[in-house]
């Protein structure tokens, strides 16, 4: 067996087994079909690695379609209007292009537009798409699966998925395809049935063959996070029957400041070393940890350094990688009187090393390389 979320292989016995459950929640047999409608078994598993509760069966034949029966209730309509309005206002999506994934017949998309969005939709079933278009809604036919072309009129500033993700047999692919159709920093609302509440209230009748995935707050957040979304919030809504996660398309970490700090450190190191050389004083580095090794190479000071000091015996007598400077024990400072300065690059041990240098070698200029430059001791 393979988890639909984390994709790990696992062996497990079912955590729940039912016999004679309806084969399809959306299939109502006619009189002629009653003899062949015998029900089927249902086995529920939990992945031991990511914790997702799931069915490991083939999806129902209409899993790509959104079939809603309760969306027209007055209470639901009022709830959706207020909830969508808050979602749009709080995330700067008024007047922006917001995509509903699994638009059905446009029940929620109409409300989304009424709340202030420039709504678009994607729906698999052709007759539902035609129904939406006849209502004046901007809906195209399709499903988020491998090979699906980019959605017309995209990329989108936001999206909603209303109780549809739990039907997806391949949720990672589903979410990755969605990710491709979004603007940078797009905001989304993902709603699924709330298994935390199902477990708390022992709602044994909530499991069906239509729903392949059963999300807790933890497992929903985990799935969204591993597929390119930062989870801003995740909480129960609609009488606690649903979990609603607000997410943002993950932004790449901005590391441009690294270049500026690197440039500053390189300038300060060369200035200090050049000044010592003008005074006919050699310069050593104390520290052969990975930070010091990187600084020596990246700042191109290897040829200007006499040696690298490190108290780790297994490093002594060898050479620094890339810069090829000999690593020596601290005692060398007793005989190498030509060394007039030591640059301490010992990370969290730097203050301790500097104190030793000041105490035992008061005539040697000691400086510490801090995060953003040199500090004279």
Buried (B, 14 or more C-beta within 10 A) or exposed (E): EEBBBBEEEBEEEBEEEBEEBBBBBEBEEEEEEEEEEEEEEBEBBBBEEBBBBBBBEEBBEBBBBBEBEEBEEEEBBEBBBEBBBEBBEEBEBEEBBBBBBBBBBBBBBBBBBBBBBBBBBBBBBEEBBBBBBEEEBBBBBBBBBEEBEEBEEBBBBBBBBBBBBBBBBBBBBBBBBBBBBBBEEBBBBBBBBBBBBBEEEEBEEBBBBBBBBBBBBEBBBBBBBBBBBEBEEBEBBBEBBBBBBBBBBBEEEEEEEEEEEBEEBBEBBBEBBEEBBEEEBBBBBBBBBEBBBBBBBEBEBBEBBBBBBBBEEEBBEEBBEEBEBBBBBBEBBEEEEEBBBBBBBBBEBBEEBBEBBEEEBEEBBBBBBEEEBBBEB
